[in-house]
Amino acid sequence: MKSEIKPTATNERDSAESSNPSQEFQQPNRLARRSFLRNLGMGAALLAPGAALLGNASKALGGLGDRRHLPDGDVAILQLLAAVELIEEDLWQQYNELGGVDAPDSGYKAGLVILDGDQPQYIADNTDDEISHAAFLNAYLASKGEQQVDLRQFATLQPSQVSFVPQTGRLTNLKQLTVDTSWWTRYRSTTNPDFGAAFPNAVPSLDTGLHTAIPRHNNELGDPNNPSDHVKAIAFTAGFHFGYIEQGGTSLYATLAQKVTSLEVLRILLSIGGSEIMHFQTWQDKAGNATPLTDFDPINNSTVTFTDLTTGQPETLQANLIMPEPCEFISPHLPACSIIRPTGPGQLDARGVINSFIADELFRGQIPAFFTLINSLASAADAARRPGS
């Protein structure tokens, strides 16, 4: 788990990318600045009053569940999760445009199919799920008279220049990633990060340098009948990035659920968190089917090597060991237990997940105000306390 923050406070493209993009992309309209009632500093600009955004719908939704206002800590947790789901929605839409079931056939899509024949359908479904999570969390906040989260002001990063990709600004950068694959060995280990355990990367080269997980231009789409090693390397990078993203959500919901006060909010976190677990289980079952190759990317000046994880590997790397290995839990004096991990403070809690996304270079090119906002939301969520805890 990476914790080092590596912000890139610039809106300019990194020199590793092409300096002459073939197409311009549209940036969304800027939102007016608004005061943030819960003292989250500069993040105020992107948290709009739910009633103002939903209008009469807020009154209709107000009849759902408990009519009382939510505890401040529960609101902070829901707002952080709404932001995370908007971030996931953005990145999954990019994957869906290029590799989903409705994407045109390409070598990239064929590379994803090497991981599993149903991979394009799974990508489309994961995308739909994240869209539903973000929409629900914001609507629920509005139904309680609380402020929604809106990140459209920061959707300014350039998308892939592939001709059929909508040239609209994005929140996330999938073209210069540094992917932590230690989640692979963590779930195959008998030790637990909540007790201080650390884990090696399954694909060490992905954790060094910058790597693209999507084709950056038409030449990287490849031949759907015979994808090159370069195109397959991009698809396999995406496959491991899928698992990385969803393991974060898996631990995040389980960790924050321990802090909420409202039983209805607890129900929301357990229910959406369960969906994140299903996503993670799917992707870790597929990533290990990557075929052996080594590829050099001249744009990012990086090399990636994938090895065969299906045969001749120790249990910590073996591809078909997708069920969580029993490990220490709660106390080393108790029997080992098969669990989601980590779920303790200071690991993949709100700040832990955001710091991990930053270390992943997922926000490379974002402006300082974006980092101020998401760090403020994360700090507020982690500060939440259940009464009596």
N, C-alpha and C positions, 0 to 999 in steps of 0.2 A: 504494500500500500504506500503510495507516494504521498508525502505531506508537504513537500517544498512547493511554495507558490512561485510560479514563473510567469508573471503577467507580461503581456506585450502591449504597452499602452500607445498603440498607434493604429491609425485607420488605413495606413498605406500597406500595400501588399509587400510581403517579405521578398527580399532579393532572390530567394531560391525559386520563386515562381516566375512565370513569364512576365516580362515588363511591358509587353504590348498585347493585352487581351484583345481578342478579335471582336468582342461585343461588349457594349456597355450594359449594365444592369440597372434596374429601377430601384430607387430607394423609397421606402414608405414615407408617408407624410409624418412630420414630427408632431408629437403630442404636446399639449400645453402642460406646463409645470403645475403640479398641485402639491399642497401640503400633505404630509403623511402623518396621520393622527397618532401613530404609535411610535414616534421618535426613532425612525430608522434612517435619519439623516438624508443624504442625497438620493437615496432610493425613493424618496417621496414622488419624484416625477413620474414613476412608472406604476404607482399603485393608485388606481382611480376608484372613486366611490362606487360601490356595486350598484346602488340605486340609480346613479346617473348613467351607468353603462347599460343596465338592463331595463330601465324605465318601468313600465307596468309589470313586466315579467317578475320583478323583484317582489311585488306584492303577492303575485300568484305563488311564487316559490316559498314565500314566507310561511305558508301554511304547512310546510313539510317539517316533520320531526319536532324537536323542541323549539318553542317560540322564543325562549329566553336568549339573551346575548351570550355568546361563547366566552369562556375565560380568555384572557389576553394570550396566555401561552398556547392555547389551542389555535387561536387565530394566527399567531406567528408560525406555528408548525404548518398549518394549511397553506399559508402564503408561500412559505419556502417550497413546499411540495408542488404547488401550482407553478412556481418558477422552474423547478426542475423538470416538470412534465412538459412545459413549453419548450425548454431546451431539447428534451428528448424528441418531442414532436418535430422540431426543426431538423434535427439530424436524421431522423428516420424518414422524413419526407425526401431528403436528398438521396438516401439509399433506395427508396422506393421508386424515385424517378428513373434511376439507372439500372436497378436490379429487381424491381418488383414484378409481379405477375403481368402487369399491363405495360411494362417497359419494352421497347423494341428489342428484338433479339440482337445479341452482341457477344463478342468473346468474353467480356466482363460478366455478363449474365451466365454464359456457359461455365465460366470459372466458379461462380457461385453454385451452380448445379453440381459441380464436382463434389462439393461439400455435402449436398443432399439434393435429390431430384425435386423436392418440394420447396427448396429454399426461396424462390421468388414469391410463392404464396405466403410463406411464413413472414417474409419481409413486409408484404402488404398488410398482413394481419397485425403485426407488431406496430406498424405505423398507425393503423386505425385505432388500436388500443391506446396508444399514447395521446392521440387526439381526443379520445373520449375521456381519458383521465384529466387532462388539462381543462377541458370544457366543464366537466362535472365539478372539479374542485373550485373553479372560479364561480360557477353558478351557485354552489353551496355557500360560499362566502357571501355572495350577494343576498342569498335568501335569509341570512342572519344579519343583514345590514352592515356587513363588513366590506373592506376594500378588496377589490380584485387585483390581480397581477397582470400587467400588460408590458411585454418586452418588445413591442414592435418598433419602438424608437431605435433599438439597437440592431435591428435586422439590416445591416449595412455591408456585411462581408460578401465578397464576390462568389457566386456559385460556380459549378463546373461550366466550362465553355463548350461542352457537347451541344450540338445544334438543337436537339429536341428538349433540352433542359430549360425551364422558364428562367429568364434572366432577371430574377428578383433578388433583393438582398437577403442574406441569411444571418442567423445568430451564431452559427457554428462553422468551423473550418475543418473539413474532413480531408484536406489535401496536404497537411503537414503535421501528422500525428506522431506522438511518441507513446506507444501502446504498452501499458503494464499488463503482462500476461501471468503474473504471479497468482492470480485467482485460480488458474488451472491447477497448480500444485497445492494451493491452500486447501481446496476441497478434496484432494486425494491424500492429504496428510492426516496423521492422528494427533496433530497439535493445533492449537487455537490461537489466533492473533490477540484475542482478549487476555491471554496469559503471557503475551510478549513474544510469541512465535513469529518468525519471519520466513519468507518463502522465495525460492528462486523463480525466475521467469521460465515459462515453457518454451517461449521463442525469444531468446535473449536479444537478438538483433532488432526486434521491434521496439525494444526499450532503449535503443540507442539511435540518435539521429532523428530525422523526420521522414515520415512515410505517408503516401497517399492511399486512401481507402476507396476512392472513387476515380474513374477516368476524368482527367482534367480537360481533355479535348477529344475531338473525333478520332484522332489517330490511336488513342488508347482504348477505344471501344473494342477493337480486335475482331478477328474472324470468328463468328459463332460456331463454325464447324472445326476450327483448329486454333484455339486461343494460344498465343505465345506465352512463354514463361513470364514475361513482364506483365502481361494482362492478368495471368493467373495470380501472380504475386499481389497485385492490387486487390483482387477478389478475396484471396486468403487473408490479407491484412484486414479487410472488412469483416471477415468471418470471426477473427479473434477480437476485433473491436466490438462486435455485437455482444459477445459474452462479457467483455469488460464493462460496457455500459449497464447491462442488466444486472450484473452481480452487485453493482453499486446501489441500484434501486432496491434490490432484495434486502440488503443490510440496512439501508436508510429507513425504510418503512418499519422494519422490526425494531430498530433502535429508537425512533421517535415515538412509536406506539407506547413505549414505556413512560413517556412524559405527559401524555394527554390526560385531561380530566373528564371530559364529556364521554359518556359511553357511546353516544352516536358517532363522535369523532373517532373513537377507538374502532368502532365497526368499519368506518370508512378506511382507516389506515390498514386494518387487517385484511379487508376485502381487496383493495387496490394492491397492497403489498403481495397478496397471494398471486395476483396476476403477474407481477414482476418476477416472482419465483418461477412461474411457468415459462416466462420468456427466457430467463437465464438457463433453465434446464434444457430448453430446446437448443439454444445456441451452443452450449458447451458440449452437447451431443454431436453437433455438426462440425465445429472448428477442427477437431482432431482428424478429419478426413482429408485435410490438405495434403497434397502430394509433394514429395521432396523436390526442392529447387532452390537455386540462389539467383538473385536478380539485383542488378545495379540500376538505380534511378538517377539519371543525369540531372534532372531538374532539382531534386532535393539533395543530390550528392550523397546518397545513402545506399547501403546494401542490406538486403534481408535474406535470411536463409530459413527455409522451412524443412523440417525433417519428418520422417515417417513415424508418427506417434501410434500407429496401429499395431506394430509388431516389434518385438525385441526391446521393449522399454520397461523400466522399473515401474512399480505401482504408482509412484508420484507423477508419472507422465503418461501412463497407459490410457489410450483414447477411450476405451469402452467402460472405464470406471467412472460413470457419470453420477452415481449416487453419492451424497456426502459421506465421506468416511467418518465413522464414529471418532470423536475427539473429546478432550477434557471440556467440561462445561460446568459453570457455577463454582465448583470447587474441585481441585485435583484429587480430593478424597472420595469423590463420587465416581460411579462407573462412567466410562466413555459413552458418549451419546451422539447419534447422527443428527446434526443441526445445521441451520443457517448460521454462518459466522463471517465476520464479527457482528456482535449486537451490543457491545459495551461502549461506554463513553470514550471519546478520544480516538475512535477508530473510524468507521464509516458512518459517523453521525453527520449532521448538516454541514459543519465546516470541513469535516473529513472528505465528504463527497465532493464539495465544491473545490477544495484544494486538489483533489485527485483529478477532477476535470481540467483544472488549470494546468497541472503537470502533464496531462495528456495532450496539451496544446490545442484542446478543443476550441478555445476562445482566442486563438492566435490572431491578432489584428484588431481585437476589440479595444474600445476606448476606456480610459480610466473610470468614467462614471458607471460603466457596466460592472466593473469589478467592485466598485463601492457599493452598488446596489446588492449584488448577489452575496457579498460578504456580510453586509448588514442583515439581510434576510436570514442567512445561515446563523449568525451570532444570536439573533433574536430567537430562532427556533431552538438552538442548543441551550439557551437560558431558561426555557420553559421548565416548570416543575409541577409535578402532580402534588396536590395538597398532602402534607404529611410525609413527603419523601425527603 
